[in-house]
Amino acid sequence: MGNNSSCYYNEDEIPECLICYETFDEKIHTMCFRCKIYLHYDCAQTYLEHMTYCICPHCRQVGTLMTTEVPYR
């Protein structure tokens, strides 16, 4: 049950950072496991800099961000 987001990663597209809209290199980055968006690690740290909790900038869910590799074709 629950709501599904329409922002799921499409394998035919190269993902972009939700904050700076740039593509990714081969490093580990931050991802929301609920809405499947990707952020550069530095962009996520800047976004969360003054917060005392972790919140996704897209779906606004608390505690859903994790570090992962960005999928490539």
Secondary structure, DSSP 8 states (H G I E B T S, - for coil): -----S----TTS--BBTTT--B--SSEEEEETTT--EE-HHHHHHHTTT-SS-B-TTT--BT-EEEEE----
